[in-house]
Amino acid sequence: MGNCSWCGRQFPKTRATRKYCTARCKTNACLDRKPSRIRAADVAALYELLDSELPSADAYRERLRMILAPDSEPLPLIEGQPFVPRMD
């Protein structure tokens, strides 16, 4: 038995079905594929970020988050600086 990589359902593994339980799951998995590489525009933005002068490491982290994960919520600002919580 194996678990489908798309829906998580258990199915009997065969040679034809190694990762997905049905052809529909396989098709959906191809449509929603997550990119494994960084876009060229993001790479250019990272090089620009490396060459720039930022006032703090927290500002650097926030700018890096905006480039690599624009859909995630921004870090909260305290006195104009991004606040990064610590685990201390």
N, CA, C and O atoms as a GROMACS GRO file, in nm:
protein
  352
    1MET      N    1   0.085  -0.118   0.000
    1MET     CA    2   0.000   0.000   0.000
    1MET      C    3   0.089   0.124   0.000
    1MET      O    4   0.199   0.126   0.055
    2GLY      N    5   0.037   0.227  -0.064
    2GLY     CA    6   0.108   0.354  -0.067
    2GLY      C    7   0.012   0.468  -0.042
    2GLY      O    8  -0.109   0.451  -0.052
    3ASN      N    9   0.064   0.584  -0.012
    3ASN     CA   10  -0.017   0.703   0.007
    3ASN      C   11  -0.004   0.790  -0.116
    3ASN      O   12   0.107   0.812  -0.166
    4CYS      N   13  -0.117   0.840  -0.166
    4CYS     CA   14  -0.118   0.926  -0.283
    4CYS      C   15  -0.047   1.058  -0.249
    4CYS      O   16  -0.074   1.118  -0.145
    5SER      N   17   0.043   1.102  -0.336
    5SER     CA   18   0.115   1.227  -0.313
    5SER      C   19   0.027   1.349  -0.330
    5SER      O   20   0.065   1.457  -0.287
    6TRP      N   21  -0.091   1.335  -0.392
    6TRP     CA   22  -0.180   1.449  -0.413
    6TRP      C   23  -0.289   1.456  -0.305
    6TRP      O   24  -0.303   1.558  -0.238
    7CYS      N   25  -0.366   1.348  -0.288
    7CYS     CA   26  -0.480   1.353  -0.197
    7CYS      C   27  -0.454   1.284  -0.063
    7CYS      O   28  -0.530   1.305   0.032
    8GLY      N   29  -0.349   1.203  -0.053
    8GLY     CA   30  -0.315   1.139   0.073
    8GLY      C   31  -0.387   1.007   0.098
    8GLY      O   32  -0.365   0.944   0.201
    9ARG      N   33  -0.473   0.966   0.005
    9ARG     CA   34  -0.549   0.841   0.022
    9ARG      C   35  -0.457   0.721   0.002
    9ARG      O   36  -0.363   0.726  -0.078
   10GLN      N   37  -0.485   0.613   0.076
   10GLN     CA   38  -0.406   0.490   0.058
   10GLN      C   39  -0.457   0.415  -0.063
   10GLN      O   40  -0.577   0.409  -0.088
   11PHE      N   41  -0.363   0.357  -0.139
   11PHE     CA   42  -0.399   0.282  -0.258
   11PHE      C   43  -0.295   0.171  -0.278
   11PHE      O   44  -0.182   0.183  -0.232
   12PRO      N   45  -0.333   0.063  -0.347
   12PRO     CA   46  -0.236  -0.043  -0.373
   12PRO      C   47  -0.134   0.003  -0.478
   12PRO      O   48  -0.172   0.045  -0.588
   13LYS      N   49  -0.008  -0.005  -0.444
   13LYS     CA   50   0.098   0.037  -0.537
   13LYS      C   51   0.115  -0.066  -0.648
   13LYS      O   52   0.122  -0.186  -0.622
   14THR      N   53   0.122  -0.017  -0.770
   14THR     CA   54   0.155  -0.102  -0.885
   14THR      C   55   0.264  -0.030  -0.963
   14THR      O   56   0.309   0.078  -0.924
   15ARG      N   57   0.304  -0.088  -1.072
   15ARG     CA   58   0.405  -0.023  -1.154
   15ARG      C   59   0.351   0.104  -1.218
   15ARG      O   60   0.424   0.202  -1.232
   16ALA      N   61   0.224   0.102  -1.255
   16ALA     CA   62   0.163   0.218  -1.319
   16ALA      C   63   0.127   0.327  -1.219
   16ALA      O   64   0.127   0.445  -1.253
   17THR      N   65   0.096   0.289  -1.096
   17THR     CA   66   0.058   0.387  -0.994
   17THR      C   67   0.160   0.382  -0.881
   17THR      O   68   0.145   0.305  -0.786
   18ARG      N   69   0.261   0.463  -0.891
   18ARG     CA   70   0.364   0.465  -0.788
   18ARG      C   71   0.344   0.577  -0.687
   18ARG      O   72   0.365   0.559  -0.568
   19LYS      N   73   0.302   0.695  -0.736
   19LYS     CA   74   0.288   0.811  -0.649
   19LYS      C   75   0.144   0.858  -0.632
   19LYS      O   76   0.110   0.915  -0.528
   20TYR      N   77   0.060   0.834  -0.733
   20TYR     CA   78  -0.076   0.887  -0.731
   20TYR      C   79  -0.177   0.774  -0.745
   20TYR      O   80  -0.152   0.676  -0.816
   21CYS      N   81  -0.291   0.787  -0.676
   21CYS     CA   82  -0.390   0.679  -0.677
   21CYS      C   83  -0.468   0.673  -0.808
   21CYS      O   84  -0.510   0.564  -0.849
   22THR      N   85  -0.488   0.786  -0.875
   22THR     CA   86  -0.562   0.788  -1.002
   22THR      C   87  -0.493   0.881  -1.100
   22THR      O   88  -0.407   0.960  -1.061
   23ALA      N   89  -0.532   0.872  -1.225
   23ALA     CA   90  -0.478   0.964  -1.326
   23ALA      C   91  -0.523   1.107  -1.297
   23ALA      O   92  -0.451   1.202  -1.328
   24ARG      N   93  -0.642   1.123  -1.238
   24ARG     CA   94  -0.691   1.257  -1.203
   24ARG      C   95  -0.600   1.323  -1.099
   24ARG      O   96  -0.567   1.441  -1.111
   25CYS      N   97  -0.560   1.248  -0.998
   25CYS     CA   98  -0.469   1.302  -0.897
   25CYS      C   99  -0.335   1.338  -0.961
   25CYS      O  100  -0.274   1.440  -0.927
   26LYS      N  101  -0.289   1.255  -1.053
   26LYS     CA  102  -0.162   1.281  -1.120
   26LYS      C  103  -0.171   1.409  -1.202
   26LYS      O  104  -0.077   1.489  -1.202
   27THR      N  105  -0.282   1.430  -1.271
   27THR     CA  106  -0.302   1.551  -1.351
   27THR      C  107  -0.309   1.674  -1.261
   27THR      O  108  -0.247   1.776  -1.290
   28ASN      N  109  -0.384   1.665  -1.154
   28ASN     CA  110  -0.395   1.777  -1.061
   28ASN      C  111  -0.260   1.811  -1.000
   28ASN      O  112  -0.228   1.928  -0.979
   29ALA      N  113  -0.181   1.709  -0.970
   29ALA     CA  114  -0.050   1.732  -0.911
   29ALA      C  115   0.039   1.808  -1.009
   29ALA      O  116   0.117   1.894  -0.969
   30CYS      N  117   0.026   1.777  -1.137
   30CYS     CA  118   0.105   1.848  -1.237
   30CYS      C  119   0.060   1.993  -1.251
   30CYS      O  120   0.142   2.081  -1.274
   31LEU      N  121  -0.070   2.017  -1.237
   31LEU     CA  122  -0.122   2.153  -1.251
   31LEU      C  123  -0.082   2.242  -1.134
   31LEU      O  124  -0.055   2.360  -1.154
   32ASP      N  125  -0.077   2.188  -1.015
   32ASP     CA  126  -0.044   2.266  -0.896
   32ASP      C  127   0.100   2.249  -0.852
   32ASP      O  128   0.131   2.264  -0.734
   33ARG      N  129   0.187   2.219  -0.942
   33ARG     CA  130   0.327   2.193  -0.910
   33ARG      C  131   0.390   2.317  -0.846
   33ARG      O  132   0.371   2.429  -0.893
   34LYS      N  133   0.464   2.296  -0.741
   34LYS     CA  134   0.533   2.405  -0.674
   34LYS      C  135   0.672   2.419  -0.736
   34LYS      O  136   0.743   2.319  -0.753
   35PRO      N  137   0.712   2.540  -0.770
   35PRO     CA  138   0.842   2.558  -0.834
   35PRO      C  139   0.955   2.521  -0.739
   35PRO      O  140   0.952   2.556  -0.621
   36SER      N  141   1.053   2.451  -0.791
   36SER     CA  142   1.167   2.412  -0.708
   36SER      C  143   1.283   2.509  -0.724
   36SER      O  144   1.385   2.496  -0.657
   37ARG      N  145   1.268   2.604  -0.814
   37ARG     CA  146   1.374   2.701  -0.837
   37ARG      C  147   1.322   2.842  -0.814
   37ARG      O  148   1.202   2.868  -0.817
   38ILE      N  149   1.416   2.932  -0.791
   38ILE     CA  150   1.382   3.072  -0.769
   38ILE      C  151   1.376   3.141  -0.906
   38ILE      O  152   1.459   3.115  -0.993
   39ARG      N  153   1.277   3.228  -0.925
   39ARG     CA  154   1.264   3.301  -1.051
   39ARG      C  155   1.385   3.392  -1.072
   39ARG      O  156   1.449   3.434  -0.976
   40ALA      N  157   1.415   3.423  -1.197
   40ALA     CA  158   1.530   3.508  -1.231
   40ALA      C  159   1.515   3.647  -1.170
   40ALA      O  160   1.614   3.705  -1.126
   41ALA      N  161   1.394   3.701  -1.167
   41ALA     CA  162   1.372   3.834  -1.108
   41ALA      C  163   1.402   3.831  -0.958
   41ALA      O  164   1.455   3.929  -0.904
   42ASP      N  165   1.370   3.720  -0.891
   42ASP     CA  166   1.399   3.709  -0.748
   42ASP      C  167   1.549   3.697  -0.724
   42ASP      O  168   1.601   3.751  -0.626
   43VAL      N  169   1.619   3.628  -0.812
   43VAL     CA  170   1.765   3.617  -0.799
   43VAL      C  171   1.829   3.755  -0.815
   43VAL      O  172   1.919   3.791  -0.739
   44ALA      N  173   1.781   3.832  -0.912
   44ALA     CA  174   1.833   3.968  -0.932
   44ALA      C  175   1.805   4.053  -0.808
   44ALA      O  176   1.891   4.132  -0.766
   45ALA      N  177   1.686   4.039  -0.749
   45ALA     CA  178   1.653   4.113  -0.628
   45ALA      C  179   1.741   4.071  -0.510
   45ALA      O  180   1.777   4.154  -0.427
   46LEU      N  181   1.776   3.943  -0.503
   46LEU     CA  182   1.866   3.897  -0.396
   46LEU      C  183   2.006   3.956  -0.412
   46LEU      O  184   2.066   3.998  -0.314
   47TYR      N  185   2.057   3.961  -0.536
   47TYR     CA  186   2.189   4.022  -0.558
   47TYR      C  187   2.186   4.171  -0.523
   47TYR      O  188   2.281   4.224  -0.467
   48GLU      N  189   2.075   4.238  -0.557
   48GLU     CA  190   2.060   4.380  -0.522
   48GLU      C  191   2.057   4.397  -0.370
   48GLU      O  192   2.115   4.491  -0.316
   49LEU      N  193   1.989   4.305  -0.302
   49LEU     CA  194   1.982   4.310  -0.156
   49LEU      C  195   2.120   4.290  -0.093
   49LEU      O  196   2.153   4.355   0.006
   50LEU      N  197   2.199   4.200  -0.149
   50LEU     CA  198   2.333   4.176  -0.096
   50LEU      C  199   2.423   4.297  -0.112
   50LEU      O  200   2.511   4.322  -0.028
   51ASP      N  201   2.402   4.374  -0.219
   51ASP     CA  202   2.486   4.492  -0.243
   51ASP      C  203   2.439   4.615  -0.166
   51ASP      O  204   2.513   4.713  -0.156
   52SER      N  205   2.317   4.612  -0.112
   52SER     CA  206   2.262   4.730  -0.047
   52SER      C  207   2.305   4.737   0.100
   52SER      O  208   2.346   4.638   0.160
   53GLU      N  209   2.294   4.858   0.154
   53GLU     CA  210   2.322   4.881   0.295
   53GLU      C  211   2.189   4.894   0.368
   53GLU      O  212   2.110   4.983   0.336
   54LEU      N  213   2.163   4.808   0.462
   54LEU     CA  214   2.039   4.816   0.541
   54LEU      C  215   2.074   4.851   0.685
   54LEU      O  216   2.180   4.813   0.734
   55PRO      N  217   1.984   4.924   0.753
   55PRO     CA  218   2.017   4.972   0.888
   55PRO      C  219   2.029   4.862   0.993
   55PRO      O  220   2.099   4.879   1.093
   56SER      N  221   1.961   4.748   0.973
   56SER     CA  222   1.967   4.644   1.075
   56SER      C  223   1.948   4.506   1.012
   56SER      O  224   1.905   4.494   0.898
   57ALA      N  225   1.981   4.406   1.088
   57ALA     CA  226   1.962   4.269   1.041
   57ALA      C  227   1.814   4.236   1.029
   57ALA      O  228   1.774   4.158   0.943
   58ASP      N  229   1.730   4.297   1.115
   58ASP     CA  230   1.587   4.274   1.106
   58ASP      C  231   1.529   4.329   0.976
   58ASP      O  232   1.443   4.266   0.915
   59ALA      N  233   1.576   4.446   0.934
   59ALA     CA  234   1.532   4.503   0.807
   59ALA      C  235   1.576   4.414   0.692
   59ALA      O  236   1.504   4.396   0.594
   60TYR      N  237   1.696   4.358   0.705
   60TYR     CA  238   1.747   4.265   0.604
   60TYR      C  239   1.657   4.141   0.595
   60TYR      O  240   1.622   4.097   0.486
   61ARG      N  241   1.621   4.087   0.711
   61ARG     CA  242   1.534   3.968   0.714
   61ARG      C  243   1.398   3.997   0.652
   61ARG      O  244   1.344   3.915   0.578
   62GLU      N  245   1.342   4.115   0.683
   62GLU     CA  246   1.211   4.150   0.630
   62GLU      C  247   1.217   4.166   0.478
   62GLU      O  248   1.127   4.119   0.408
   63ARG      N  249   1.320   4.230   0.427
   63ARG     CA  250   1.334   4.246   0.281
   63ARG      C  251   1.352   4.109   0.215
   63ARG      O  252   1.297   4.085   0.107
   64LEU      N  253   1.429   4.021   0.277
   64LEU     CA  254   1.450   3.886   0.225
   64LEU      C  255   1.318   3.809   0.225
   64LEU      O  256   1.290   3.736   0.129
   65ARG      N  257   1.237   3.823   0.329
   65ARG     CA  258   1.108   3.758   0.334
   65ARG      C  259   1.017   3.808   0.223
   65ARG      O  260   0.943   3.731   0.162
   66MET      N  261   1.021   3.939   0.196
   66MET     CA  262   0.938   3.996   0.091
   66MET      C  263   0.977   3.941  -0.046
   66MET      O  264   0.890   3.927  -0.133
   67ILE      N  265   1.104   3.911  -0.068
   67ILE     CA  266   1.148   3.856  -0.197
   67ILE      C  267   1.110   3.710  -0.210
   67ILE      O  268   1.055   3.670  -0.313
   68LEU      N  269   1.137   3.630  -0.108
   68LEU     CA  270   1.120   3.485  -0.118
   68LEU      C  271   0.980   3.437  -0.084
   68LEU      O  272   0.936   3.336  -0.139
   69ALA      N  273   0.910   3.505   0.004
   69ALA     CA  274   0.775   3.462   0.043
   69ALA      C  275   0.680   3.581   0.047
   69ALA      O  276   0.639   3.624   0.155
   70PRO      N  277   0.646   3.636  -0.070
   70PRO     CA  278   0.562   3.757  -0.070
   70PRO      C  279   0.420   3.734  -0.021
   70PRO      O  280   0.353   3.829   0.018
   71ASP      N  281   0.373   3.609  -0.021
   71ASP     CA  282   0.237   3.580   0.022
   71ASP      C  283   0.223   3.571   0.174
   71ASP      O  284   0.112   3.579   0.226
   72SER      N  285   0.334   3.554   0.244
   72SER     CA  286   0.324   3.543   0.390
   72SER      C  287   0.305   3.682   0.451
   72SER      O  288   0.334   3.784   0.389
   73GLU      N  289   0.257   3.683   0.573
   73GLU     CA  290   0.228   3.811   0.638
   73GLU      C  291   0.358   3.879   0.680
   73GLU      O  292   0.454   3.811   0.718
   74PRO      N  293   0.364   4.011   0.674
   74PRO     CA  294   0.486   4.082   0.710
   74PRO      C  295   0.512   4.078   0.860
   74PRO      O  296   0.422   4.054   0.940
   75LEU      N  297   0.636   4.102   0.895
   75LEU     CA  298   0.674   4.108   1.036
   75LEU      C  299   0.620   4.237   1.096
   75LEU      O  300   0.616   4.339   1.028
   76PRO      N  301   0.579   4.235   1.223
   76PRO     CA  302   0.527   4.358   1.285
   76PRO      C  303   0.638   4.462   1.301
   76PRO      O  304   0.753   4.428   1.327
   77LEU      N  305   0.602   4.589   1.286
   77LEU     CA  306   0.698   4.698   1.299
   77LEU      C  307   0.690   4.760   1.437
   77LEU      O  308   0.580   4.783   1.489
   78ILE      N  309   0.805   4.787   1.497
   78ILE     CA  310   0.815   4.859   1.623
   78ILE      C  311   0.916   4.970   1.602
   78ILE      O  312   1.034   4.945   1.576
   79GLU      N  313   0.869   5.094   1.613
   79GLU     CA  314   0.951   5.213   1.588
   79GLU      C  315   1.013   5.212   1.449
   79GLU      O  316   1.128   5.251   1.432
   80GLY      N  317   0.937   5.166   1.351
   80GLY     CA  318   0.983   5.165   1.213
   80GLY      C  319   1.074   5.049   1.177
   80GLY      O  320   1.115   5.037   1.062
   81GLN      N  321   1.106   4.965   1.272
   81GLN     CA  322   1.193   4.850   1.248
   81GLN      C  323   1.112   4.722   1.259
   81GLN      O  324   1.027   4.712   1.348
   82PRO      N  325   1.135   4.625   1.172
   82PRO     CA  326   1.063   4.498   1.185
   82PRO      C  327   1.104   4.426   1.314
   82PRO      O  328   1.222   4.420   1.347
   83PHE      N  329   1.005   4.374   1.386
   83PHE     CA  330   1.030   4.302   1.510
   83PHE      C  331   1.033   4.154   1.484
   83PHE      O  332   0.934   4.097   1.436
   84VAL      N  333   1.145   4.090   1.514
   84VAL     CA  334   1.159   3.945   1.498
   84VAL      C  335   1.160   3.884   1.637
   84VAL      O  336   1.253   3.908   1.713
   85PRO      N  337   1.057   3.805   1.672
   85PRO     CA  338   1.054   3.747   1.807
   85PRO      C  339   1.166   3.645   1.825
   85PRO      O  340   1.205   3.575   1.732
   86ARG      N  341   1.216   3.639   1.945
   86ARG     CA  342   1.326   3.547   1.977
   86ARG      C  343   1.275   3.436   2.068
   86ARG      O  344   1.176   3.453   2.138
   87MET      N  345   1.342   3.324   2.066
   87MET     CA  346   1.304   3.210   2.148
   87MET      C  347   1.380   3.204   2.280
   87MET      O  348   1.371   3.104   2.350
   88ASP      N  349   1.454   3.309   2.315
   88ASP     CA  350   1.536   3.311   2.438
   88ASP      C  351   1.448   3.301   2.560
   88ASP      O  352   1.499   3.301   2.672
   0.00000   0.00000   0.00000
